[in-house]
Structure formats: C-alpha cells, structure tokens
C-alpha cells in the first residue's frame, strides 16, 4: 500500500458514523466517547506502522540535544548533515508588485517630488512603489555522516542507526534526541503520529478499512451493555463475526506491497539468482579455439 494514497479522518468523524448506526443507543446515552478512544488506538496499533505518514525534517542540535517534532512517533533513520551552501534563487519574469501608496503618507520635497527615491508617481498622479519578492533560500547539505542511535521504543526495529558503527552517538528520550556532539544539523526521517495539528486522534480513512474501526467500536459498545445487564447477546455475536472478517480484510489491504516494494523485491531476488547460477562460471578459464 503506497503511503501517498493514505488518507485520514478524525476520531469524532468515525464515532459519528457509528452513532448513526446505533442512533437509539446514542439517544439513551449508552455511547461514551471517552471509553472508545482506546479502541481506535488499538486498531491503529494493530494495523501497524504502514498507516503512519513518513515525514522528514532537519533539526538543530544545541548543547547536545534537540527537540523532536511534536508528531514524532518512531524513527526510521537519521544522518548528521554538514557543509551547508546557501543559494539565493533568481526570479525570472515579472515577479514585481505595484503597491499604490496613500498620498497623505508620501513625504514631498520643495519640488513636489517624493523624498523616498523608491516612490514613483504615475500619470494619474498616484504614488506607488515597486516591490519584488524573493522565494525562500535554498540550503544544500554537501556531506552526510552516519550516527549510531541507541535502540528504544521510539526507534523502529529495522532502523539502520542501531547497527551503524560511528563516533557520533545519540539516544531518544522524552521527545528529545541527545547527542554526543554539542551543535550541528540532524536529518531525521520518521513516522508521524496519527494526530492532527491540535493533537486530536486520527484514524485511517479507507472504504474497506473503515469497517474494521466501526465494528471494533460497535463490539465494545455492545460488550459494555452486556456487562451492564442489557440483553444484546445476539447483536454482540453478529458484530463479533463481522469484526473478524473486517479485520482480515483491513490487514490484507494494509500489508499489500506497492509497486516500488515489489520492484525492490524483484531486484533482490534477481541478484541472488544471478550470484547462485551465473557467478560460478566466471571462475572457469576461457577456452580459445
């Protein structure tokens, strides 16, 4: 499943869809959102890291530590960046704005000409300035060095930084990364947490995977009602059967490799077969007739 195709929606939107199906229970006050957030979190965890958005950022290390992004979930890999070069982009074409100025705010000299030489007067008698806007500077990092990072719950299991041998060391604790060097630039590639800019929980939005979320929440609602003495055994049995099928479908979709992953697997397999069946003949001398 390609990450660029992943879409998200809020937990409130998910709960609204469930409430529509359980409208009578909602009117009776039997649906408590605070009890259901942990169900959505469990489903997110069950679907795995593939539903998290891959992100990247360059952070500044000061006094041996740097603050990780607020939506940081787990580290993919990190590199120490150095030898920066700055480039001011040169704009082409007419990237100029004509800003008309208030006549009362333009200071004039004895000849009724603007004192500020950047202010011009049009044929209509209006005063204006030409303002040229430049884009953001481009920074190029000409060298990238490896850094060893101590394994932890905030580091992905296949993160190469845990296996690299380097004189630069770091570890992640409490939303910060602590380094063996005092200052520098650190490139961080990470999986973002399933939260929006306000810290609200998000869930994956997919026509087939949505059923997994919805049936998981419905199962918990009916389970709580059954524990409280409500006669919902038949409904609970039906929902649990649908939940198992929805989970299998969701995991199948999430774990389906995209084209890039299949191509990489094909290349690895081709190289292995080449070394197994072709390289052995390279050791034999060439016979000339």
N, C-alpha and C positions, 0 to 999 in steps of 0.2 A: 504494500500500500504506500503510494507516494505521499510524502509529508505535505507537499504543496496542495494536495487535494483535501486535507483535513480541515473541517470546519467545526466551530464550537457554538454552544449556546449556554445561557446561564442556568443555574440550578432552579431558579424561580420559573423559567420557561418550561423546564422539564416537569416541575411539580404542577404547573398549570395544566399540562396535558393529562397528567394522572388525575387531577381533580375533576376534569371534565368527565372522565370515565367513572369516577367514584363521587358523583355530584351529591347523591343522597347522604353518603358518609361525611362529605365535607360540610353539608348544611347542619348535620348533627354534631359537628365539632370533633369528629373521630380522627382527623388527619392533623398531626402535629409536625410542622416542617422541621423543627429542631431535632426530632428523632430520626429523620430520614436523610439528613445530610451525610451521616456516616455510611449510609447505604450507597449513595452516589460516589463517595470517596473509595469505598471498597470495589465498586465496579471499575472505576478509573485505574485502581491498582491492579485489578485482575486483567484488564486489557493491556497493561504493560507500557513500557516507555515509548513504543512506536506511535502512540496517540499524542505524545507531547511534541510541541513545536521545537525544532532545532534552531538555536539562536547563537549569535556570536557578538563579542564586544571586546574592546581594548580598554583595560582599566589601568589606572595609575597606582603604582606601589609607592607609598610614602612611609618612612620609618618602619620598614619591614612588614607592612600589612596593607591590604586593600579591601574595600567593601565590595562584595559581590552584588550583582543585580538583584533587585527586590523579587523578581520572578524566577530566580535561580532554583533549579530542582536537583539536577545531578550533572556532574562534569563529564564531558566527552573527551576532551583533551585540552591542553594549554601549552603555549610556547612563549618564550621570552623574546620580545621584539626590540630591535635596536637599529642604530644608524638611520635616523629619520631624515628624509628630504622633503622640503615643502615646495609646493608648486602653486603659483597663482594662475588660475585659468584665465586665458584671454578670451573675452567675449567677442564674437563677430556679429555683424549686422547692426540693427538699430535697437540696442538694448538701453534706450535712454527714455526717461520720463520727463515730460513738460509739466512742471508744477506752477500753477498760477498763484501769485502772492497777493496778499491783501495790500491795497495801495496805501492804506494808512500806516502800515508797518514798515514800509520801504523808506529808508533814510536817503534824502536827496542833498546834493551839494548846491552851490550858488547857481549853477547852470541847469538845474532841474534834472541832473543825471544821478543815477543810483551811486551811492558811495561804495557799496559792495560790487566789485567788478564781475562777480558771478551772476549778478542780476541783470537781465536784459529787458528791453521794452519792445513790445510787439507793435504792429501797425495800428492796432485798435487802441493803443495807449495802455494796455495791461502790462504789468511787470511779471516776469516768470523766471524760473531757474531750470537749468538742465541737470538732472540727477542721473548718474549712471550707477547701476547696482551690479556688484560682482558676486559671483557664487562663492560657496564655501571653499576654503583652501583644500587642496588635495595633499594628503600625507602618505608617503611611501616608506615602508619599513624594509630596508635592504638586507637585513640579517635576522634570522630566526634561530634561536637556540633551544635545545631541549632542557626540560626541568623535571626533576623527579618529585612526585607528589605522593604523600603517604596515603595508603588505602583507608577509606572511611565510608560511611553510609552516604555521603554526599558525592562520592566518586563512582562512576559507572564501573561495572565489573570487568568490562573489556577496555577500560581506559589505558592507553599505552604509557601514560606518565608513571604508572605504578611499576612498570617494568624497565623504564629507561634508567641508564646509569649517567648521572650528571653531577657536576659540582654544585649546581643550584638545587636547593631543596625547598619544599613547601608543604603545608598541610592546611586543610579546610576545617574551620571550627566556628560555629555560631554565626554563620553568614559572612565571615571574613576569611581571606586566604592569607596565611602568614608565611613569609619567605625568608630565606637565609641572606638575601641582599636587601639593602636599605631602600633604594629607589630604583625605578625602572618602569617599563611598559610591559604589560602581560596580556597576550591574546588569549581569550577564553572562549571555547566552543562548548555550549551546554544545552541541556534540555530544559525548556522553560516550564515552570509550574502551571498547572491548569487553573489559573486565576486571571481575572481582568485587571485593569489599572486601579480599580478600587479594592482589590483583594477579595472579590466575590468568587465563589467556586464556579468553575465552568465544567461542562461535560461535552463529550464528542457529539456532533450533530451529523447523523447519517441515517438514511431511511431504514436500513436493516439493523443497525446497532442501537437505534433509539428504543427498539422493543426490549432489548436487554435491560436498559436502565429502567424503563417503565414497569416491566414485570418484576424486577427486583424490588422496586419501591412498593408495588401493589402487594407482593408477598409479605413484606414487613408490616404493612398496614393491617392485612388480614391476620397475620400472626399475632400482632398486639391485641386485636379484637378478640381472637380466640382465647388468649391468655386471660382477658378480662371477662370471659364468660359468654361471649357472643357466639351464636350458632352459625359459623361460617366455614364449617369443615369442607363441604363440597366445593365452595368457591376457592378455598385455600388449596385443595387438591388440584383443581383445574389450573390455577395460576402457577403452581409449582411445576406442573407438567410443561406448560408453555414457557416457563422460565428456563428450563433445561435446554429446550430447543433453541430459544433466543440466544442463550449464552454460547452454544456451539456455533451458531451462525455468525455471531459477532466475533468470536475468536478466529474463525476461519477467514473472515474478511480482513481483520487486522493483521494477521500473520501471513497473508498472501504477499509474496515479494513483488516489487515493482520491476519495471524493465531494467533499470540500472543495476539492481541487485542480481537479477537473472543473468545479465551480461557479464557481471563480475564473476559469478559462479561458473559460467561457461568458460571464461578465460582461465580461471584457476584450474578447472578440470582439463582443459586442453593442454595447458603447460605440464600438468602432471602426467598425462598420457604421452606427451612428447618425450619427456625425460625417461619414461618407462620403456617405450618401444623404439625410439629413434636414437637416443644418445648412446646406446650400447654399441651401435655400428660405427660410431665415429672413431673408436679406438683401433679398428682394423686398418691395416695399410692399404693404400690404393693400388690395385693391380693394373699395370700398364701392358698392353699387348703390342 
